[in-house]
């Protein structure tokens, strides 16, 4: 699995996958309370480290190698109780930052897309101006609107993402690329701020563990742990197509369940291309939650 380095949350997505790698995901069964419970819990654990540390690595010595290691994931997985939910607000970071600070509140506005050609080139790309009108500044007469991701900076001098000249802020943009034997296999991603690693986990588990095709994986009911689109939340949002029985069981385990519409925009707009070299197959999918499309020619 390939993700972008800091100052993006790419290492958080890798943590999510490392935590999941210690489970038999297929044994939970797709769409069950066990599946959604564990997916929410690994996100809570990974986000605790992200919120503690993520910033421009030129200014802070980030313990990235340790945080994306398998032994570290094994340690952190011990926090997860299959029968009881963690409180996302109180999950401790595995490696405390040397100075106490308040955690950031990310939000934003983004577009993801993937492309592949007959020569084997595969691109996974994401673009964002952050809020609807970015910084409201246009670059000369180019028509390009500048982003305003600097809003992520903290004015807390003890925070790793403290505002400094020349510093790149923590941001959420993480296009993903999964390879097999060194060759591209799945280019995938989604807009949606904090939901991006979660959408990636949904797509990857449904394709790899449950055998879904790309479009099925994108369309399957999704969840969102925490906030996105600038709306503060500590709820576990579930799309309305998830069964009442599953929602009741998640509530029993202590998950802060909030049911939303069946096809909910807040879950992100995921897109993906899967490449099967052996069969000469390119399989694309686009999210009906947004206005994307899968095209081949």
N, C-alpha and C positions, 0 to 999 in steps of 0.2 A: 504494500500500500504506500503510495507516494502522496505527500501533502506539502503545502508551502511552509517554509520556516517562519519563526518569529520575525516581524511582529504580528503575524497572523495567528489564529487559533488552530493551525494545522496540527501542532503536537497534541492538542486536546482531542482531535478526531483520532489520532493514533492511539492515545490512551484509551479511548472508548473501545477501539478494536482489540487492543491488548487485554483489557478487562474481559471482554466477551470471549476471547480466545481460551479462557480458562473454564468455559462452560460447554456443555453439549447443547447448543442452541436449538438444534433440530428436535431434541427430545422434549423441549417445552411445548412444541406445537404452535403453529402460526395462529395469531389472533387470540391466544389464551391469556389469562391473567398472569401466568408465570412469565410469558414473553414480555408483555408490556411492563410488568413490575421490574424485571431485571434490566430492561432497556432504560427505564427511568432512573434506576439506581446507579448504573454505571455512568450516566450523564452527570448526576449529582456529584459523584466522586471526582470525575475528570474536571468538572467546572471549578471545583474547590481549588485545585492547583492552578488552573488557568487564571482565575480571579486573583490569586495570591501573587503571581509572578509575571504575567505576560506583558512585555513591553519591547522596546528596541534593544536587541542584545549587544549593541555597541555601547550602551550606557549601564547595563546591569548584567552581571555574570549569571546567566540563567542556567539552572541545572538540568538542561534539556536531555542530555544523554541518559541521566538517571531516570527522569520522568517518563521517557518512552521505552525504558528497558522492561523486559519480561519479569525479572525478579521484583521490580518495583510494583508492577501490576499485580503480582501475586500478593504482595504486602497489602496493597490498597483494597484488593478484592475482599479481604477479611472484614471490611466495614459493612459489607452487604449481607443483610439478613433476608433469606428468601420469603420469610413470612411477615416482615415488618418493614415499613418504609422509613428512610432517613428524612430528616427535615433539611431541605436544600439550604436553608439559611444558617445552619449550624454544622455542616459537614466540615471537618478540619482539613487544611492542606496537609499533604504528607511531608512537605519540606517547608517549614515556616520561613517567611521572608524576614530578614534580620530586624526590620523596623516595623512596628505596628502601623497599620493604615486602614482606611476605609476601602471597601471593594468597589469597583466601577459598575456602572449600569449601561451596558451596550444596547444599541438599537440601530435601525437603519433601513436602507432601501437599495435593492440589488437585482442584477440579472445574470443568470448562468447560462452558458451554452457549450456544446461539444461538437466537434467535427472530426471526420476521418476521410482519408482518400485511398485510392486503389494502390498506392505505393507503400502503404503501411504507416503513413504519418497520422498520428492521433493527437488531437488538441483538447484539453480540458481547461476552460477559461471562465473567469468571472469578472464582472465589471460593476462598479457602483459609484454613485456620487454621494452616497450616504442618505441624507434626507431628500425629499422630493425635488428641491431646487438646489441641492448641494450647497456651495458657499454663496450662490447667487452671483458669482463672478464668472464672466466668460473670458476665455483666453484670447485676447486680441480680437481679430475678426474671423477666428477659426470656427466659431460656433460651438466649441467644446466648453461645457460647463465644468468648472473646477469643483472637486469634492470638498466636503467639510468634515472629514474624519477626525480632524483635530479636536472635535468636540469630545472625543474619548479621553483626552488628557485629563489628569487630575491636578488640582492646585495644592494638594496635600504634599508637602515636601518629603514626607516619609514614604510616599507611594512609589512603587517601581516605575509607574507610568506618569511620573511627575513631568509637567511641561518644562521642556528645556530647548534652547536654540539648536536647530539641526537634527532634532530627534524625531523618529517616526513613531507614531502612536500605535498602540494595540488596536487591531481591527479584526473583523470576523470573517474576512473573505478567504474561503478555502476550497478551490476546485480540487477534485480528487482523481487519481489515476491508479487503477489496480492492474498489476502486471502478473503474467504467468511465465516462468522460465525466461524472464527478461524481456518479454514481448507484451505490448499493450493488450489488455483483456477487457477492461471496463473503464470508460471515461464517464464520470458522473458527478453530480453536484446539485445544489439548490440555492436559491436566495433564501433569506429569512433569518439573518442575524444569528442569535443563539441556536436557532433551529437547524443550522447547516450541518453540524456533526450528527445531529439526531436523524435528519433525513438521509444522510449518508449511511448511517447504521441500519436504517429501515431498508434501503435499497439493497445493500450488500448482504444482509442476512436473508432477505427474501429470495435473492438470486442464488446465493451460494449454499444456504442451508435448507431452503424449502423448494428450490428448483423452479421458481417463477421465471417467466420470460420478462424482458425489460419493461414492457408496458404494464403487465400485471403487477410488477413490483412497485411501479410508480403509482398506480391507481389504488393499491391496497390501502385500507384505512391507516392513518398515521396518528401519531401522538406528538405532543410538545410539552416538555418539562421546562417550566419557567417562562421567561418573557421573550417577546419579539415585537417588531414593528413599533418600538418605543413605548410599549404598554407594560408597566411594571406588573409582574405576576409571579407567584410561587405555586401556581396550580399545575396539575397534570391534565392538560387539555386532551380530550379524546374525541375523534370524529364520531359523529352520530351513528355511523354504520357499525361501530363496535358494539357488541351485544350488551344488553342490560345486565346479564349475568356476570360478564367479565368486569363491567364497571362496578358492580356491587362488591365483587371479591377484592378488587383493588382498593376500594374504600375501606373494606374490613382490614386490610393490611396497613392502613394508615396513609394511603396515597391521597393527596388533595385533589380528587377528581373533579373536573369541570367538563361537562359534555358540551360540544359545539356542533355546528352544522355538519352534515354528512360529507360535503366536499368543501373544506374550509381553507380560505386564502392564507390564514396565519400559519398553516403547516408548511408553507414554502411551495415554490414551483420547481419541482425536480425534473431534470432531463438526463438522458444517458444514452451512450452507444456501447454495445457489446460487440467485441470482435472475436470471431471464431476462425482462426487461420486454417485449421484443418478442413473445414467445410467451405471456406471462402465466403463466410457469412458476416454481414454487417447488420446488426439489429438495433434499431433506434426506438426511443420512446419519449413522449412529451407529456407534460402534466395537464390534465383537464382542469386543475384548480386555477390555472392561469391561461395566457393566450399564446403559449408556445406551440410548436409543431415539429414533427419528425419527418424529414424529407430525404429522399434518396434519388440520385439521377446519374 
